[in-house]
Amino acid sequence: MKLTKLMATAAVGVVLAGAASAEDVEVLHWWTSGGEAAALNVLKEDLAAQGFGWVDMPVAGGGGEAAMTTLRARVTAGDAPTAVQMLGFDIKDWAAEGVLGNLNEVAEAEGWDAVVPEALQFFSKYDGNWIAAPVNVHSTNWVWMNKSVLDATGLGEPTSWEEFIAVLDAMKANGVTPLAHGGQAWQDATLFDAVVLGLGDEFYKSALIDLDPEALGGDMMVEAFERMAVLRSYVDDNFSGRDWNLASAMVINGEAGAQMMGDWAKGEFLRADQVPGEDFVCIRFPGTQGAVTFNSDQFVMFDVGENTTAQYAMAKAVMDPVFQSAFNVVKGSVPARTDVPNTDFDDCGKKGMADLADASANGRLFGSMAHGHSVPAAVKNAIYDVVTAHFNGEFDAQTAAEELVNAVESTL
């Protein structure tokens, strides 16, 4: 189905002619970096072709915390946007408040149940009803490396923690900042996710999904915090408050060698006209090969009464296979639908799709704690506090593990 004909299906009972063409969709999101904005324009242009206006409401902040604060103020004032970019357990929390719309009519007509993985449907549905349209699947346990900087070390792509440290040491010896990082809580937590997963699937599951106190406070968690301290030693002194895309720019420009970040970072490399395998390399965080931590951007539709025409149009546009390919090629993520071919994706995109399928088939696909897909927001934020305090030198590794147990228990 062509993008410009998305609303042709009569089954949703939506008529696009006449007054509907004047309807707008007000969209609250945090896709404000260059690569993200380029990806979002794919959706804007498609809706514009259908005659729907787009009222943009961007709120900067890569983790979405600022956007959720803005959303709360809007809902409290009785003025909710029609559509909101949202992640994981935040969707569940808003659904429980009874303020979201219902997309069953569109979902049934378009057959979403058959093509959206169950791991995503856990967040897309509430009480059996579709409340959100998933745009993509991001995986978060990636390392992005400047190929020239890596080649200058004389070492290959690292596959273990020890090899990774050797590469970072060599970059440092060459006068390059080894690890580009932004000192924001969600970025610190993104590192932490990968480090914990690098110590084993079962440890990640026990600690960051099941919240087992023994895993949260045990020797292996102390090791995780010790590894975080090692990574901190490779970060430049000006990292505090740096946005993630500025850290990506450091790698792109050769000021830094590597960045640990989700696959949305690839959009920044592509926007800079860089080519995978030639200008940059994408690898799984050493020690996590075969496993994937994920998040999924979804557009949640708020209850707007009977004025659902534009919402339905947007939901259908988001889930169209052609759009899913076009958007995710630009964004760096992979489609939320399982039936989208990888034809138009670059080498990193093809690898991401293959890794996702493999991890899902082998029981190694895990919701990312750092990105709101393994635990509710209150628990996530408590973990954030401890991880960031440790990363900034407030706790040693042993104390951090003890504080982690206390912080999580205080939310349960």
C-alpha positions as CSV (number, residue, x, y, z in Angstrom):
1,M,0.0,0.0,0.0
2,K,1.4,3.4,-1.0
3,L,1.9,6.0,1.7
4,T,-0.3,8.5,-0.1
5,K,-3.2,6.0,-0.1
6,L,-3.0,4.9,3.5
7,M,-6.5,6.0,4.3
8,A,-8.2,4.2,1.4
9,T,-9.3,1.3,3.6
10,A,-13.0,1.7,4.3
11,A,-12.9,-0.7,7.2
12,V,-11.9,2.0,9.7
13,G,-15.0,4.0,8.8
14,V,-13.0,7.2,8.3
15,V,-13.9,9.7,5.5
16,L,-11.0,12.0,4.6
17,A,-12.8,14.3,2.3
18,G,-14.2,17.7,3.2
19,A,-13.8,19.0,6.8
20,A,-11.4,16.2,7.7
21,S,-8.7,17.7,5.5
22,A,-8.5,20.7,7.8
23,E,-7.8,18.6,10.9
24,D,-4.5,18.8,12.6
25,V,-2.5,16.4,14.7
26,E,-0.7,18.1,17.6
27,V,2.3,15.9,18.3
28,L,4.5,16.1,21.4
29,H,7.9,14.5,21.0
30,W,11.6,14.8,21.8
31,W,13.0,14.1,18.4
32,T,15.0,17.3,18.1
33,S,18.4,16.2,16.9
34,G,19.3,16.5,13.2
35,G,18.9,12.8,12.5
36,E,15.8,12.4,14.5
37,A,14.2,15.5,12.9
38,A,15.0,14.1,9.5
39,A,13.3,10.9,10.3
40,L,10.2,12.6,11.7
41,N,9.9,14.6,8.5
42,V,9.1,11.4,6.7
43,L,5.9,11.1,8.8
44,K,5.1,14.9,8.6
45,E,5.3,14.8,4.8
46,D,3.1,11.7,4.5
47,L,0.4,13.2,6.6
48,A,0.6,16.5,4.7
49,A,0.1,14.6,1.4
50,Q,-3.1,13.4,2.9
51,G,-4.2,16.9,3.8
52,F,-3.6,16.7,7.6
53,G,-1.8,19.5,9.4
54,W,1.0,18.8,11.8
55,V,1.3,21.0,14.9
56,D,4.8,20.3,16.2
57,M,5.5,20.3,19.9
58,P,9.1,19.4,20.4
59,V,10.6,19.1,23.9
60,A,14.4,18.6,23.8
61,G,15.9,15.9,26.0
62,G,16.9,12.5,24.5
63,G,15.5,10.4,27.3
64,G,12.0,12.0,27.2
65,E,11.9,13.1,30.8
66,A,11.3,16.8,30.0
67,A,8.6,15.8,27.5
68,M,6.7,13.8,30.1
69,T,6.9,16.7,32.5
70,T,5.4,19.0,29.8
71,L,2.7,16.4,29.1
72,R,1.7,16.2,32.7
73,A,1.1,19.9,32.8
74,R,-0.9,19.8,29.6
75,V,-3.1,16.9,30.8
76,T,-3.6,18.6,34.2
77,A,-4.8,21.7,32.4
78,G,-7.3,19.6,30.4
79,D,-5.4,20.2,27.1
80,A,-3.8,17.0,26.2
81,P,-2.1,16.7,22.7
82,T,-3.6,14.4,20.3
83,A,-0.5,12.2,20.0
84,V,2.6,11.8,22.1
85,Q,5.8,10.0,21.6
86,M,6.2,7.6,24.6
87,L,8.2,4.7,25.9
88,G,7.5,1.5,27.8
89,F,6.0,1.7,31.2
90,D,5.2,5.4,30.8
91,I,2.5,4.1,28.3
92,K,1.1,1.7,30.9
93,D,1.0,4.5,33.5
94,W,-0.9,6.9,31.3
95,A,-3.3,4.1,30.2
96,A,-4.1,3.4,33.9
97,E,-5.3,7.0,34.2
98,G,-8.0,6.4,31.6
99,V,-7.0,9.3,29.4
100,L,-5.9,7.4,26.3
101,G,-7.8,6.8,23.1
102,N,-8.7,3.5,21.5
103,L,-7.1,2.3,18.2
104,N,-8.8,-1.1,18.0
105,E,-10.7,-0.1,14.9
106,V,-7.6,0.7,13.0
107,A,-5.6,-2.2,14.4
108,E,-8.1,-4.8,13.5
109,A,-8.6,-3.4,10.0
110,E,-4.8,-3.4,9.4
111,G,-4.0,-6.7,11.1
112,W,-1.5,-5.3,13.7
113,D,-1.8,-8.4,16.0
114,A,-0.2,-10.6,13.4
115,V,2.9,-8.4,12.6
116,V,3.8,-6.6,15.9
117,P,6.0,-8.7,18.2
118,E,4.5,-9.6,21.6
119,A,7.2,-7.8,23.4
120,L,6.0,-4.6,21.8
121,Q,2.3,-5.4,22.2
122,F,2.9,-5.5,25.9
123,F,3.3,-1.8,25.8
124,S,1.0,-1.0,22.8
125,K,-2.1,-2.5,24.5
126,Y,-3.9,-2.0,27.8
127,D,-6.7,-4.3,29.0
128,G,-6.6,-5.9,25.5
129,N,-7.1,-2.6,23.7
130,W,-4.7,-1.0,21.3
131,I,-3.7,2.4,22.7
132,A,-0.5,3.1,20.8
133,A,1.1,2.6,17.4
134,P,4.8,1.4,17.6
135,V,7.1,3.3,15.2
136,N,10.2,1.2,15.6
137,V,12.4,-1.0,17.7
138,H,15.7,0.5,19.0
139,S,18.4,-1.7,20.4
140,T,20.6,0.0,23.0
141,N,23.6,-2.2,23.5
142,W,25.7,-0.7,20.6
143,V,29.1,0.8,20.4
144,W,29.7,3.3,17.6
145,M,33.4,3.8,16.6
146,N,35.2,6.2,14.3
147,K,36.9,3.7,11.9
148,S,40.0,5.9,11.3
149,V,40.5,6.2,15.0
150,L,40.0,2.5,15.5
151,D,42.4,1.7,12.7
152,A,45.1,3.9,14.2
153,T,45.1,1.7,17.3
154,G,46.3,-1.2,15.2
155,L,43.7,-3.4,16.9
156,G,40.5,-5.0,15.5
157,E,36.9,-4.6,16.6
158,P,36.8,-5.7,20.3
159,T,34.6,-8.7,21.2
160,S,35.3,-8.9,24.9
161,W,35.6,-6.5,27.8
162,E,39.4,-6.9,27.9
163,E,39.7,-6.2,24.2
164,F,37.5,-3.2,24.5
165,I,39.7,-1.7,27.3
166,A,42.8,-2.4,25.2
167,V,41.2,-0.4,22.3
168,L,40.3,2.5,24.6
169,D,43.8,2.5,26.1
170,A,45.3,2.7,22.6
171,M,43.0,5.6,21.6
172,K,44.0,7.4,24.7
173,A,47.7,6.9,24.0
174,N,47.0,8.4,20.5
175,G,45.7,11.6,22.0
176,V,42.0,10.9,21.3
177,T,39.2,11.0,23.9
178,P,38.4,7.3,24.0
179,L,34.8,7.5,25.0
180,A,32.3,10.2,24.0
181,H,29.6,10.6,26.6
182,G,27.0,13.0,27.9
183,G,26.6,13.4,31.6
184,Q,22.8,13.0,31.8
185,A,21.2,10.3,33.9
186,W,19.6,8.4,31.1
187,Q,23.0,8.3,29.2
188,D,24.7,7.0,32.3
189,A,22.0,4.4,32.6
190,T,22.5,3.4,29.0
191,L,26.1,2.6,29.8
192,F,25.0,0.7,32.9
193,D,22.5,-1.4,30.9
194,A,25.3,-2.6,28.6
195,V,27.8,-3.3,31.4
196,V,25.3,-5.3,33.4
197,L,24.2,-7.3,30.3
198,G,27.9,-7.9,29.5
199,L,28.1,-9.8,32.8
200,G,25.5,-12.3,31.6
201,D,21.9,-12.6,30.5
202,E,20.8,-14.1,33.7
203,F,22.4,-11.4,35.8
204,Y,20.7,-8.7,33.7
205,K,17.3,-10.4,34.1
206,S,17.7,-11.0,37.8
207,A,19.0,-7.5,38.6
208,L,17.2,-5.2,36.2
209,I,14.0,-7.0,35.3
210,D,13.2,-9.3,38.3
211,L,14.8,-6.8,40.8
212,D,16.3,-9.7,42.9
213,P,18.0,-8.0,45.9
214,E,20.8,-10.6,45.9
215,A,21.6,-9.7,42.3
216,L,21.2,-5.9,42.9
217,G,23.6,-5.9,45.8
218,G,25.9,-8.9,45.2
219,D,29.5,-9.3,44.1
220,M,28.6,-9.2,40.4
221,M,26.9,-5.9,40.8
222,V,30.0,-4.5,42.5
223,E,31.9,-5.7,39.5
224,A,29.4,-3.9,37.2
225,F,30.0,-0.6,39.1
226,E,33.8,-1.2,39.0
227,R,33.5,-1.5,35.2
228,M,31.5,1.7,35.1
229,A,34.3,3.5,37.0
230,V,36.8,2.2,34.4
231,L,34.6,3.6,31.6
232,R,34.4,6.9,33.4
233,S,38.2,7.2,33.3
234,Y,38.0,7.4,29.5
235,V,35.5,10.2,29.3
236,D,36.6,13.8,28.9
237,D,36.2,16.4,31.7
238,N,33.5,18.4,29.9
239,F,31.0,15.6,29.7
240,S,28.5,17.0,32.2
241,G,25.2,17.9,30.7
242,R,26.3,17.2,27.1
243,D,23.5,16.0,24.8
244,W,23.9,12.6,23.3
245,N,24.0,13.9,19.7
246,L,26.9,16.2,20.6
247,A,28.8,13.1,21.9
248,S,28.0,11.4,18.6
249,A,29.5,14.4,16.8
250,M,32.7,14.0,18.7
251,V,33.0,10.5,17.2
252,I,32.0,11.6,13.8
253,N,34.6,14.4,13.8
254,G,37.4,12.1,15.2
255,E,37.6,14.0,18.5
256,A,36.6,10.8,20.2
257,G,36.9,7.1,19.3
258,A,33.7,5.5,20.5
259,Q,30.3,6.1,21.9
260,M,28.0,3.6,23.7
261,M,24.5,4.6,22.6
262,G,21.4,3.1,21.1
263,D,21.0,2.8,17.4
264,W,19.4,6.2,17.1
265,A,23.0,7.5,17.0
266,K,23.4,6.0,13.6
267,G,21.1,8.7,12.2
268,E,23.7,11.3,13.2
269,F,26.4,9.5,11.3
270,L,24.2,9.1,8.2
271,R,23.2,12.8,8.3
272,A,27.0,13.6,8.3
273,D,27.2,11.5,5.1
274,Q,29.2,8.8,6.8
275,V,29.1,5.2,5.5
276,P,29.0,2.1,7.7
277,G,32.2,0.1,7.4
278,E,34.0,3.0,5.8
279,D,33.7,5.9,8.1
280,F,32.3,4.3,11.2
281,V,31.7,0.8,12.6
282,C,28.8,-0.6,14.7
283,I,29.4,-3.4,17.1
284,R,27.5,-4.8,20.0
285,F,28.9,-3.8,23.4
286,P,31.7,-6.4,23.9
287,G,30.4,-9.4,25.9
288,T,26.7,-8.9,24.8
289,Q,26.8,-10.4,21.4
290,G,23.7,-12.4,20.6
291,A,21.6,-10.5,23.2
292,V,19.6,-7.3,22.6
293,T,18.2,-4.7,25.0
294,F,15.5,-2.8,23.3
295,N,13.1,0.1,23.6
296,S,10.3,1.1,21.2
297,D,9.1,4.5,20.4
298,Q,5.3,4.5,20.2
299,F,2.8,7.2,19.4
300,V,0.2,7.2,22.1
301,M,-3.2,8.7,21.2
302,F,-5.0,10.6,23.9
303,D,-8.8,10.6,24.1
304,V,-10.1,13.3,21.9
305,G,-13.8,12.3,21.9
306,E,-15.3,11.7,18.5
307,N,-12.7,13.7,16.6
308,T,-10.5,10.7,15.7
309,T,-10.1,11.2,12.0
310,A,-6.6,12.7,12.1
311,Q,-5.5,10.3,14.9
312,Y,-6.6,7.3,12.8
313,A,-4.8,8.7,9.8
314,M,-1.6,9.1,11.8
315,A,-1.8,5.7,13.4
316,K,-2.3,4.1,10.0
317,A,0.6,6.1,8.5
318,V,2.9,5.1,11.4
319,M,2.2,1.4,10.9
320,D,2.3,1.3,7.1
321,P,5.1,-1.1,6.0
322,V,6.4,1.5,3.4
323,F,6.6,4.2,6.1
324,Q,8.2,1.7,8.6
325,S,11.0,1.1,6.2
326,A,11.5,4.7,5.1
327,F,11.4,6.0,8.7
328,N,13.7,3.5,10.2
329,V,16.2,3.7,7.4
330,V,16.7,7.3,8.4
331,K,16.3,6.9,12.1
332,G,18.8,4.1,12.6
333,S,16.2,1.8,14.3
334,V,14.5,-1.2,12.8
335,P,10.8,-1.7,12.0
336,A,8.2,-2.5,14.6
337,R,6.6,-4.8,12.1
338,T,8.1,-8.2,11.4
339,D,7.1,-8.2,7.7
340,V,9.2,-5.3,6.5
341,P,12.0,-6.3,4.2
342,N,15.6,-5.2,4.9
343,T,16.2,-4.2,1.3
344,D,16.7,-0.5,1.9
345,F,18.7,-0.8,5.1
346,D,22.5,-0.3,5.3
347,D,24.9,-2.8,6.8
348,C,24.3,-1.7,10.4
349,G,20.5,-1.7,9.8
350,K,20.6,-5.2,8.4
351,K,22.7,-6.3,11.3
352,G,20.2,-4.8,13.7
353,M,17.3,-6.6,12.1
354,A,19.1,-9.9,12.1
355,D,20.3,-9.4,15.7
356,L,16.7,-8.6,16.8
357,A,15.3,-11.7,15.1
358,D,18.0,-13.9,16.6
359,A,17.7,-12.5,20.1
360,S,13.9,-12.9,20.0
361,A,14.1,-16.5,18.8
362,N,16.7,-17.4,21.4
363,G,15.1,-15.8,24.4
364,R,17.8,-13.1,24.6
365,L,15.6,-10.0,23.9
366,F,15.3,-7.9,27.0
367,G,13.6,-4.6,27.7
368,S,16.1,-1.9,28.4
369,M,16.0,-0.6,32.0
370,A,17.6,2.7,31.0
371,H,14.8,3.3,28.5
372,G,11.8,2.4,30.5
373,H,11.2,-1.1,29.2
374,S,12.2,-3.4,32.0
375,V,10.8,-1.7,35.2
376,P,8.2,1.0,36.0
377,A,9.3,4.6,36.0
378,A,9.7,5.0,39.7
379,V,12.1,2.1,39.9
380,K,14.0,3.2,36.8
381,N,14.4,6.7,38.3
382,A,15.7,5.2,41.6
383,I,18.3,3.2,39.7
384,Y,19.2,6.3,37.7
385,D,20.0,8.2,40.9
386,V,22.4,5.6,42.2
387,V,24.1,5.0,38.8
388,T,24.7,8.7,38.2
389,A,25.9,9.3,41.8
390,H,28.4,6.5,41.4
391,F,29.5,7.7,37.9
392,N,30.2,11.2,39.4
393,G,32.3,9.7,42.1
394,E,29.9,10.0,45.1
395,F,29.9,6.3,45.8
396,D,32.5,3.6,45.5
397,A,31.4,0.3,43.8
398,Q,30.6,-1.5,47.0
399,T,28.6,1.4,48.4
400,A,26.8,1.8,45.1
401,A,25.6,-1.8,45.1
402,E,24.3,-1.4,48.6
403,E,22.6,1.9,47.7
404,L,21.0,0.2,44.7
405,V,19.2,-2.3,46.8
406,N,18.0,0.4,49.2
407,A,16.8,2.6,46.3
408,V,14.9,-0.1,44.6
409,E,13.3,-1.4,47.8
410,S,12.1,2.1,48.6
411,T,10.0,2.1,45.4
412,L,8.3,-1.3,45.9
